[in-house]
Amino acid sequence: MNIAVTAASGQLGAAIVKALLALGGSDNVIALARTVDNAKHLGVEVRPGDYDNLAELETSLDGIDTLLLVSGMEAPEARIPQHRNVIQAAKQAGVKKIVYTSVQGAEEGTAFSPVIQSNRQT
């Protein structure tokens, strides 16, 4: 089973890749990163993973069974189309399972509410 992790060059994505490696080797872990060179130090196959590039994502997700989608860091209104790109690409590539990082919180009335709303839409 091949597992891909998005945003692998970031702190959370890299930590997830490292945790997966600790569970069982690098043969089935694929890192996706907007800038591939920034994730090469992880010691796994790295593929392009720009959330804004649907065609690139479709190619990068070929052969992936499970995708761990790390929430994007753009403004909440920009995250929604980015996350939709990743989900659409995963569907087109035949990914069987998507796991999404998210948070809990009030949907209204706090400074963090727009992030909560964008996560819900994802």
N, C-alpha and C positions, 0 to 999 in steps of 0.2 A: 504494500500500500504506500503510495507516494503522498506526502504531506507538504503543502506549500504554505509559507508564512509570508504575508505581505509586510511592507515597511521594515524589512530585515536590517536595514542600515540604521534604524532608530533604536532607542534604548529598549523599548518594550519588545519590538520585533526581534532584536538580537537576543534578548533574554529568553524569549520563547524558543528560538532556534537552539540556543545552548541547552535549555532544559530538555528539548526533544533529543538532542544528541546524547545527553546523559542517560536517557531512557533506552537508547538502543542503536547507536551507530549513525553514520551519515549517509548510508546508501539510499534511504527513502525520504530524506529531508531536503526540500528545495527552498531556497531563499529568494524572495522577490524584492527588488529595490529599484527605486527611481533611477539611481545612479549605481550601476552594477559594481563598479570598483569600490564603492564605499562599504560593501558587504563581503568582499572576497576573503577578508580575514576570518570569517566564520568557519571556513574549511568544508563548505558544502557547495553543491552546484548553485550558482546564482543566475537568475534570469531577470530580464527587464520587468519592472513592475510599476510603471507610472500610471496612477489612477485616472489620469486624463486621456490615456491612449488605449482605447477599446481594442483596436486591432492587435496591438502589441501584447495586451493582457491575454487575449484569446490564444495567441501563439504560446505565450509563457505558461499558460495553464494546461496546455496539452499534456495528457498523461497523468494528470493530478487527480487523486481520489478524494482527498480532503483538503479544504482551504481554510486557513485561519486568517481572517480579515481583521487586521488591526485598524481601528478607526483612524481616519485621516486627521491631519492637524490644521487644515485650512479653516477658514471661517465657516460656521455652521451652514450657511446657505450654499457654500461651495462644496461641502462634504457630500451632500445628498446626491448630486449628479455623479460625483466621483465614486461613491459607494455603489451606486446603481451600475456604473460601468464595470466595476469589479464583479458584481453579482451577475450581470448579463454575460460577461466574458466567461465566467465559471459555468453558467448554464450552457453556453455554446460549446465549451470545451468538454462537457460531459462530467464535470465535477459532481460527485455524489453527495457531498456533505460540506456545508459552510458553517464555520464557527466564527462568531463575531464578538470582538471586545466591545464592551459598552459600560455604562455607568447607570446608577439609579439617582433619582432626585426629582425635585418638584418641576413640573412642566411649565409653571408660570410663577412669576413673582420673585425670581432670583436672577443674579447676574449669570448664573450657569444654565438657566432654563433654555436658551437657544440651543445649547449643545445637547441637552436632554431631548429636545424636540427633534433635532436632526438625527440622533441615534434611534429614536422611535421610528422615524420615517425609513431609515435603513432597514 
